[in-house]
């Protein structure tokens, strides 16, 4: 039995995906109920066995671990840690605490560690990955109406 909470989460995700597929199959079967005589109804759904679900969750966990160890995964992890540290600093300031307060000092140290981790991850990243070129999340690089990097007025 796996104790890793990530495995348990991924196994539940696989089980939820199977439940969604089964519900969709039932809806499709009902929809085709009136024309079943013509052979248009969906084939019976073959659900995955517990062993298959576990194997698929293991594969997803292995992929997740590889991704987390890569430069992009480490960078996003560092950014998440930095955001958490910034929230801690905001909390200190909102409470009127000085940076010399232990909680504020710990949050500031966490922010420095996250910044160091982010720099380290970026140093290891292929420059093409962090380019200014158009990408799915860089909305400033493309015309939203045409998904083109060229301005339609030019």
C-alpha positions, 0 to 999 in steps of 0.5 A: 500500500502506498503512503505517498499522499501524491499517489493517493491523490493521483489514484483518486484522480484516476478513479474520478476520471473513470467515474466521469467516463462511466457517467458520460457512457450512461448519458450517451447510451440513454441518448442512443436508446431510441436508435439502438436498433440501428447499431449506433449505440455506444459499445459497452464500457470496459472499466479499468481494474484496480490494478490498472488504476494503480498502475496508471496512478504510478505512471502519473506520479513518476511523470510528476516527479520527473517534471518537479525535478526539471528546471520548470518544475523547480522554478514553479515550486520556487515561485509558489514558495515565494508567493507563500513567503510574500503572504507571510510578510504581508500578514506581518505588515498588516498586523503592524509587526516589525521585520525584527519580529520572529515571524516576519524574519522567518518569512523574509528568510523564506523569500530569500531562499525561494529567490535563490531557488528560482535563480538556480532553476533559471540558470539550469533552464534552456534559454528557449524555454524562457524566451519572449516568443509567443506561447499559450500563457504570454498574452502580450505576445499575440493578438487575442482576436487572431492568435497571431503574433502580428498586429492585424493593422500592420 
